Amino acid sequence: RVRRPNDHPEIERYNRTIDEEFLQMGNYIDDVDVLNRHLTDWLVEYNFKSPHQSLGYATPIEFLTEKLDKKVLPMCPIRTAT
């Protein structure tokens, strides 16, 4: 659906971040191959090297790794037929 940002807020925020922090900073390139290489480099920097204030100055990958390490996964009950 068009113009329904509440349908997929995470994707909408992701697109906004790329627009505001990558494209509007002068990284718009007509050559798709060059654009993809620059965008890939930027995404690696953004997600693996740059600390984010909203994540307690952790990088997104550090934040996610820590969150997953703390998550307790439910055990599946084992049943035997009698």
C-alpha positions as CSV (number, residue, x, y, z in Angstrom):
1,R,0.0,0.0,0.0
2,V,1.3,3.4,-0.9
3,R,1.9,6.0,1.8
4,R,1.4,3.6,4.7
5,P,4.6,4.0,6.7
6,N,3.0,2.2,9.7
7,D,2.8,-1.0,7.7
8,H,6.6,-1.5,7.8
9,P,8.2,1.1,10.1
10,E,11.6,-0.6,10.3
11,I,12.0,-0.6,6.5
12,E,10.7,3.0,6.3
13,R,13.3,4.1,8.9
14,Y,16.0,2.2,7.0
15,N,15.1,4.0,3.8
16,R,15.0,7.3,5.5
17,T,18.5,6.8,7.0
18,I,19.9,5.9,3.6
19,D,18.3,9.0,2.1
20,E,19.4,11.4,4.9
21,E,22.8,10.0,5.8
22,F,24.0,8.7,2.4
23,L,22.3,10.1,-0.6
24,Q,21.8,13.7,0.7
25,M,25.4,13.8,1.7
26,G,26.4,13.9,-2.0
27,N,26.6,10.1,-2.6
28,Y,24.1,10.0,-5.4
29,I,25.8,8.4,-8.4
30,D,24.2,7.7,-11.8
31,D,26.3,4.5,-12.3
32,V,24.5,1.7,-10.4
33,D,27.6,-0.4,-10.0
34,V,29.6,2.4,-8.4
35,L,26.6,3.4,-6.3
36,N,26.3,-0.2,-5.0
37,R,30.0,-0.3,-4.1
38,H,29.8,3.0,-2.2
39,L,26.5,2.1,-0.5
40,T,28.0,-1.3,0.6
41,D,31.1,0.5,2.0
42,W,28.8,3.0,3.8
43,L,26.6,0.2,5.3
44,V,29.6,-1.7,6.6
45,E,30.8,1.6,8.3
46,Y,27.4,2.4,9.6
47,N,26.6,-1.1,11.0
48,F,30.0,-2.4,12.1
49,K,32.3,0.6,12.9
50,S,30.2,3.6,13.9
51,P,28.8,3.8,17.4
52,H,25.3,5.0,17.8
53,Q,24.1,7.2,20.6
54,S,20.7,5.5,20.7
55,L,22.4,2.1,21.3
56,G,24.5,3.3,24.2
57,Y,27.4,4.1,21.9
58,A,27.6,0.5,20.6
59,T,27.6,-0.3,16.9
60,P,24.4,-1.9,15.6
61,I,26.2,-5.3,15.3
62,E,27.6,-5.1,18.8
63,F,24.1,-4.2,20.1
64,L,22.4,-7.0,18.3
65,T,25.1,-9.6,19.3
66,E,24.8,-8.6,22.9
67,K,21.0,-8.8,22.8
68,L,21.0,-12.2,21.1
69,D,23.6,-13.5,23.6
70,K,21.3,-12.6,26.5
71,K,18.2,-14.0,24.9
72,V,17.0,-17.3,26.4
73,L,15.6,-19.5,23.8
74,P,12.7,-21.8,24.9
75,M,13.3,-25.5,25.1
76,C,11.1,-27.8,23.2
77,P,9.5,-30.4,25.5
78,I,10.4,-34.0,24.8
79,R,7.6,-36.4,24.9
80,T,7.8,-40.2,24.6
81,A,5.0,-42.4,23.6
82,T,3.8,-44.8,26.3
